[in-house]
Amino acid sequence: METDEPPSVLPPLYAAWLEQHLGGPIPPEREATCAECAMLRPDGAAKRSDERYFRAEVKCCSYRPNLPNFLVGQTLSDSDPLVAPGRATLERRIAGGVTVTPLGVHSGPIYTLLYRRSREVAFGRSLRLRCPFYRDEGGGRCDIWRHRNAVCATFFCRYVRGAIGQRFWGELLELLEAVEEGLSHWCLAELGADVTSLRQLLPRNPVDDENPLEPADIDEVADVATYRATWGHWLGREHEFYRECARLVGQLRWPDVARLCGARATLLATLVQAAYADLLSEELPAALVAGAFKIWELSPDRCCLTSYSLCDSLDAPRALLAALPYFDGRPWPEAVAAVAEGEGIKLDRSLVRKLVDFEILMPVDGTAATRPPRRSAAPPLRTPGG
């Protein structure tokens, strides 16, 4: 995806908060190249039934984001020409009134149902699932890149540090989703909502696939009576409301965010801090064993291995397969020495580190499996309250 910023940089609002929390920048995920999508079939590559390539006109943008009220306000307030197409798309969504509430602009129940039922096979492939903010220009670009939500900011198909990177971004996703929910509710409390509006916005039963769909939901049109009740005294001033949300949230620093979003966000922030330390660490576990992996390709000289993700493969010399059984729980330097003596293969420390990152090699104590990352190739899509 062509953007005016490196593909791994968080949206400015989130980047400032996380640098305040973590005390340093997040390393870029240079393996996930948006402008030259790493998940497109290479020219001349053979088709394999067990491999999932993305369509060039869809890529990982087969996803309709739920935008919290303050990100909607940021987009509406951004006068940059690069954001103008995204702002126009958002203005049309607001004018249509479908799944437009004081909490934000959401994907809607029909889209959510389609996505949840098909994402394992359709993600990256289906035009019907493609994001409305995607523009097929210059290799594809996101028209709200600067104001994208937690999911779009933290999803990558490949990671420099393999499973360690995936685990970090997964922890960060949970934290940012909690922040988006907490701050969107805080904005609602700060700007005021009448009782009728609150009854619409804060249902006791979470929205899920088991709830019946109303005719307006199926037709993807706004129910006028529900819309009016949802907006209450802010009806007709939707743009003003969203911009005020952006103004309020834009004044916050990370300590304010953590306080306003409550205990759960504070606990998730602790997990993110720990995952960040792992992401920066080059230490190796004392003892290693071979993990579970799949061989995708095997030639006389090379092999292609996958472990933690079907999207992220590791290309290696075929001789490496003979070295792996030597990692049997003994200290890893001893295993490296045994490989050199038994197979005539010299494994340097950086390669061992790479194999651990990609879970080809695993710690004997199994700590890499603690709080495992999501294994789906597609990001989650939640509905408000669900």
GIFEN-V308074 format. One record per helix or strand of 2 or more residues. SS is the DSSP state (alpha for helix, beta for strand). FROM is the first residue (numbers start at 0). TO is the last residue. Records with the same first field share a line. If there is no record, write none. Layout:
SS->FROM-TO ; FROM-TO
This chain:
alpha->11-21 ; 58-60 ; 68-76 ; 80-95 ; 108-121 ; 144-146 ; 149-153 ; 162-190 ; 194-200 ; 214-218 ; 223-233 ; 237-249 ; 253-279 ; 319-323 ; 331-342 ; 348-356 ; 366-368
beta->66-67 ; 99-100 ; 103-104 ; 133-134 ; 140-141 ; 286-289 ; 293-297 ; 301-305 ; 312-316 ; 327-330 ; 360-362
